[in-house]
Amino acid sequence: MDLQEKIHNNKDALTLASVNSIIEHLNITEWDALIIGDGSGSNWQNSCGWAAVIVDRYSGVRKLSYGAAVPGTLMISELLPYLFALNWYSSKDGPGPAQLQEKHAKGKNLNIHVISDNEIIVNCGKHPVSRKAHKALWASMDFFANQGYAIKYHHVKRNVIRLNVLVDEVARQSRLDTQNIWSEACTALRKKYPNLPINATVYDFSQ
């Protein structure tokens, strides 16, 4: 089933297709940006993929970011979307710095709402003492919080939000694409090293 079929067959996802419907569903009263993210992965023996959409209230920008890691666990894939989305949002190319400056002038923080279908991520976000793993990544999230980004975490079941359907599929595809990268890299490298074995590994470059 492709992405369009998933959206068409899921009435709940279509119900929460608008930003206003997401805000109402979560009973959010104040917001400056929303981040809807998702990850795809399993354990350290495999790759993982991730994707996020950040919605800026003032500019209306909806920025999609995605990527993959090899190796990477499921929990890493569920956390990376928000880290990369915030990294762009707070950059000179993102709307975050200007909005943050205006908020600081009023003595307020910038309200960022993280929306995930992974309960562990949400619980760890709400309760830092429960973070048993990936503390370096959580420290990066805390960095943004310390800069004045008030990050609030919300759990929404899978496929209830249309943007979640999108990032779920992009994350999955990002993970699958990593399977071709090594073989394509080796094909290109054989132009430099004609004797490179068909089944080459990293050991063939570090003897």
HELIX and SHEET records of a PDB file:
HELIX    1   1 LEU A    3  ASN A    9  1                                   7    
HELIX    2   2 LYS A   11  THR A   15  1                                   5    
HELIX    3   3 VAL A   19  HIS A   25  1                                   7    
HELIX    4   4 LEU A   74  TYR A   89  1                                  16    
HELIX    5   5 GLY A   96  ALA A  105  1                                  10    
HELIX    6   6 GLU A  119  LYS A  126  1                                   8    
HELIX    7   7 PRO A  128  SER A  130  5                                   3    
HELIX    8   8 LYS A  135  ASN A  146  1                                  12    
HELIX    9   9 ARG A  162  LEU A  189  1                                  28    
HELIX   10  10 VAL A  202  PHE A  205  5                                   4    
SHEET    1   A 5 ARG A  62  ALA A  69  0                                        
SHEET    2   A 5 CYS A  48  ASP A  56 -1                                        
SHEET    3   A 5 ALA A  33  SER A  40 -1                                        
SHEET    4   A 5 LEU A 110  SER A 116  1                                        
SHEET    5   A 5 TYR A 149  HIS A 155  1                                        
END                                                                             
